[in-house]
Amino acid sequence: PPPAAARSAGAWCGVRRRCQRLLYWVPVLFISSILCWSYYAYVTQLCLLTMTNIGEKVVCLVAYHIFFMLFVWSYWKTIFTLPMNPSKEFHLSYSDKESLEREPRGESQQEVLRRAAKDLPIYTRTMSGAIRYCDRCHLVKPDRCHHCSVCDKCILKMDHHCPWVNNCVGFSNYKFFLLFLAYSLLYCLFIAATDLQYFIKFWTNGLPDTQAKFHIMFLFFAAAMFSVSLSSLFGYHCRLVSKNKSTLEVFRAPIFRHRTDKNGFSLGFSKNLRQVFGDEKKYWLLPVFSSLGDGCSFPTCLVNQDPEQASTPGGLNSASKNENHLFPAKPLRDSQSHLLTDTPSWSETSAEAEKDKAGMSNPALTMENET
């Protein structure tokens, strides 16, 4: 197109993207407005103007502000914690990108991807057995990593994109998201429980005819309604944590080199819980990052069997805790995860010995773009 038309189209696309970004904040603004109104309705209208017992008033105000602070803190962290993206080791080099674009689809492209992924802790595959490659980010996807179409980037251990927080929920903020659900549920249950007696008085004409009556009524309805929805959502994610699954993995089980295993990342309840909340229990209830690992590699139950797990034949284990993401130039099949033992070590074996130990060679890899 002519330069003027191209500039006009580019400007229109820029305006449209900005409008979309603003619209994405609407659910967050809705939750924030409900939260601000609930604070006014509970603190001012219910506690200060309606409650007559000083002891009840003090206890309710202190407990309310504790729940309110934890709710807002965890919600803030969920919204503004940036999702983690794959480290530079997973990005194709300039020469590999050129080779991938230059070669026709087939064995040549397979070889490029094979060469790029041979030293990386990657053991999940696409349905066709190909290395998981993102043609938008130009990287080999780490295990449990997925491309978010809203954020337009690959997210480590992506669970889902949540419109209520306008952010991807993944490795960096999954703990915050769980705490946000927990504290918002406790917040709603506390309001509903302490507001119940005044809600009953509203229907029995036991309250004076003031503006507080309507705030008390709607406060109870809102708290009860959100409690029902939040309890089901929180229960669902608690089940995911106990099984060490993400929402995406529920709908599409991870495919390992040898076979599909929907429980391939499950290490037993206690270790699954520690993988999200960390080893130090003093941080479990606080919205501070304490999850184990680097988000790029994860231990599995397919090697080094967890005594809490039923025996699962065959498979692979991966773990890398190096903060610089300098993965060793050898397969991670024999690695010992921090979650499985206390002494991480790498076994020095040749490629032939690894092949014999696995019992089969890697499947022929075909490139498959996956979003």
N, C-alpha and C positions, 0 to 999 in steps of 0.2 A: 504494500500500500504506500501511497505518498507519505512523505515525512510528517506533514500536518495531520493527516488521518491517523498515522501511527501514534503521534503524540497525544491526540485526542482520545484514542482507545486506551493508551496507557494511563492517562489521567482518570478516565472513567473507571478503569480497573482499580486504581489506587483508592478512589472514593468509595467504591463498592467494598473493598477490603476493610477500610476504616469503619464503614457502617456495620459490617458484619462483626468486627471486633467489639463495637459498642453494644450490639444486640446480645453478644455472648455474656455481657455483664448484667443483663436484665434479671436472670434468676438469682444472682448474688445480691443484687439490690433489693429484690423481693424478700429474700431471707433476712437481710439486714434491717429492712423496714419493719418486718414482723418482730424481729428481736428488739428493736428500739421501742416499738409500741408495747411489747410485753413487759419491758423494764418499767416504763411509765405506769402501766396498768397495775402491775404487781406492787412496786415499791410505793408509788404515790397513792393510787386509788384504793388498793387493798390494805397494805400494811399501815400506811400513815394516816389515812382518812377513815378506814372502816374498822380495823382491829382496835379493840378497846383494852385488851389485856396487854400490859407493858411487857411481861415476860414472853408471851407468844410473839409479840411484835419484834422483840430483839432477836429471838431465836430464828424466826423466819427470815429476817433481814440478813443476818450473818450467814445462814445456810444458803440463802438465795444468791448472795454475792459470790460465794465460793463456787457454786455450780455455774453461775454466769461467767466468772473469770475463766474457768477451765474450758467452758464451751467456746467463748470468744477466742481464747488462745489457740486451741486446737483447730478451730475453723480458719483463723488467720494463717496458721502454719500450713494447712492443707491448700489454701488458695495461693499463697505466695512462695511456697517452696518449688523451685524450678525442677521439672522432671529431669532425671539424669539421662544423658545420651551415651551411646557406645564410645569408648575411648579410641584414640587415634590408631591403635593396633588393628582395629576392625575395619578401618577405612582402606579402600584399595589405593595403592600407590598410583602415581600419575602414569607410569608405564603399564601397570595392570589395567587401568581404565582404558588406555588407548588400545591395548591388546583385546580387551573385551568388546570394544566398539568396532574394532577392525575385523575381528574374526567372525565368520558366520556361525550361527547356532549349531552346536555339535560338539565333537570331542575337543576341539581347540578351546572353546569357551569353558568346557569342563576342566580342562587342564589349568586354565588361568585361575578359576575359582579354587581348584584343588591346591594350587601352589599358594594362594593367598591365605587359605584356611588351615594349612597343614600344621602350623605351630600355635594355633588358637584353641582354647578350651571349648570347642563346639561339638556337641554330640546329638543335637536334635536336627531333624531334616524336614523337608517338605513331604507332601503325600507321595510324590514321585521318587523320593530318595535323594533329591538334590540338596545341595548346600543352600541354606536360606539366605538369599541375597536381596537387598533393597536397591532397585534401580533408580530410586529418587534420591536417596542419601548416598548412594554409591559405596555401600559397605556390606560386609558379611555380618549377618545378624547374630548377635550372641544368643545363647539359649534364653528363652522366655522373653525375648525382645520382640516388639512389634512396631509397625509404622502406624502412627496416628494420623488419620486423614484430616482431622481438625487442626492439630498442631503442625502438621506436615513435617514431622520428624520421627525418627525411631526412638522409642522410649524403653528404657531398661525395665524388665519385669513389669510390663504394662498390664494393668488390671482392666481399666476402662477409662474413657474420657467422661468426666462427670460435669454436666452443665450447671449443677448447683454450686460448684466451686470454681467453675470456668477454668478447669485445669485437668491435666491427665493424672490419674492416680496410678502410681508405679512404685518402683523400688525406693525412691527418695522420700516419698510422702505417704506411703501406704499405712504406716503406723499412725501418722497424724490423722488420716482419714478414719481409721478405726476408732481412735479416741474422740474424734469429732462426732461420730455416730453414737458412741457410748455416752458422752457428756451431754449431747443434745437430748438423748433419750432420758437421762437422769434429770435434766433440767425440766423437761415437759412433765415427767412423772411427779416431780416435787411440786410443781405449780398446781397440777391437777389435784394432788392429795391435800395440799394446804388450802386450796380454794374451794374444795368440795362442800364444806359446811356452809360457806357463804353463798355458794351456788344454790344449795337447798333452801336457804333462807330467802333467796330471790323469788323462788316459786311459791313459797309459803307466806310471802309478804312480811317477812321478818326483817327486811332491810329498809332503811329510810329511803324515801323517794328522791334520790340524788343521781348525779351523773355516774357515780361509782357503780351503781347497779348494773348498767350495761357493760361497763368494762369487766366486771366480775363475771358476767354471763359469757361474754365472748372469749374471755381469757380461759375459762374452763373448757369451752368447746374447742378452741384452737389447740390447747395443750393435750386434750384427749385424742383429737384427730391425729396430730403429729406423733403422739406416743404409739398409736397403732401402726402407722406406716414405718416409723423408725425401728420399732421392735422387730418387725419382719426383716427389714434390711440389715439391721445389726446382727440378728441371728444367722442370716445367710452368710455374712462375711466371717462370723465366728466359725462357722462350719468350714469355710474355705481355708481359714488359718489352720484349723485342726488337721486338715488334709494337705496343707501346703499347696494349694491350687490358687490360680487366679480366675477371674470371671471368664476370660478368654479361653483358658484351658479347660473349663467346664464344658464349653461348647465345642472345642476342638482339642482333643487329648494330644499331648506332645508325642511326636514320633521320633524315636531314637534310631540309632543306626541299624539295629536289628529288628525292632518291632515297635508298635504303639503301646504305650503304657500310661494309663490315665493317672496312676499313682507313682509315677517314676521319680518325682521329687519329694515324696513323702518320706520322712525319716522317723516317724513316730510322733505322738502328740507333743511331748515335752520339747523335743528338738525342733519341731515345726513352729512351736510358740516362740522359742528362743531365736529362731531365724528372723522373725519379724520384730520382736521386742528386745532382743539382746540378752546377754548373760547377767547383767546387773539389774536386779529386780527393783532397785530404788528408782530407776528411770522408767519403769514400765508404765506408770500412770501419768507421766509428764510428757507433754508434746515436745520432746527433744529427741534428736535422731540417735538411735541406739541399735538399729538393725545390724545383723551380722553380714559380712561379705562385702563385695564391691559392686554387685549388681550385674557383673559380666559373666560370672561363672557360679554354678550352684552344685552342691553335692547331690548325689542321687542314691536311691536304695538299691540300685542294680548291681553294685559292687560294694564290698565291705558291709555285709548285711547288718542292719540295725536289729538288735534283739527284740525291739518293740514291734518290728515288722514281720509279717509272714515271709517265708523264703520266696525270693523272686529270682528265677534262673537268668543268667546272662545279663549283660548290660554294661554300663559305664558309669564312672564317677568323675566329677570334675570339681576342682576348687582352686581358687587363686586369690590370695589375700594381699598380694603385693600392691601397695598403694600406687605405684607408678605403672601398674598394668604391664610389666615386662614378663610376659608369659614364657616359660621355658620352651626350648626348641625340641619338644618331644611330646608324644601323646600324653594325656593326663589320665589314662585309664587306671594307673596304679597309684594315683595321688591319694593322700590321706587328708580328709577334710578336717578342719578345726571342729566341726560339729560332730565328727565321728571318732576322732582320737585327739590326744593332747600333743602329739609330736608329729607335725606335718613333715613329710619327706617325699622325695621323688625317686622312683626306681630307675636305675640305669639299665635299660634293655635295648636291644637292637630292634630295628623295624621288623625283622623276620620273627623274632621271639614274640613281639607284640601281636603279630598277625596270628601266630600259632595259639597264643593265649586267648585271643578273642574267639577263636574257633572258626572264623570266617574272615574274608577280606571285606573291605568297605564296598558297598554297592556302587555300581557305576553312577557317577554323579551327572545329573543334567540340570542346567540352570533353569530356575523357575522363579519368575518375579512374583512376589507375594506382598500384599498390602494389608 
